[in-house]
Every structure is written in structure tokens, then in C-alpha cells.
């Protein structure tokens, strides 16, 4: 099993950022991306369970990260 990290802004298609062996690795990389690429300071990260993936709201009104668990 692997974990795919995606970034989505506005209504664009989610863009694959990378693939990880664990959810924790994907979340750590997501935090690095937020810290280094976001124009806003993220004061929180809210994890929302959706059907088949996790959605991460980090404070931007139009952008999200997603982690999808993939069976190999």
C-alpha cells in the first residue's frame, strides 16, 4: 500500500506531488510544502475524511492537499 499526495487549487484537477510508503511521510512532506510554497501562514491543518481520501484544509480559501491510500 502506498499514499499519494495531491495539491488542488480552485476547481483545477488535483496535481500529484509525490508517492510515499506511509501516511506520516506524506503528511510530513505536505507540511514542508505548506511552509515553503504557501503565500499564507498556516495556523492550523484540519483533516477531513472523504470517501477514499483525506482532505487537508490548511487555511487557504481556495487550496487543499489530499492524501489517497492506494492498493498496490
Secondary structure, 3 states (H helix, E strand, C coil): CEEEEEEEECCCCCEEEEEECCHHHHHHHHHHHHHHHCCCCCCCCEEEEECCEEEEECCCCCEEEEEEEECC
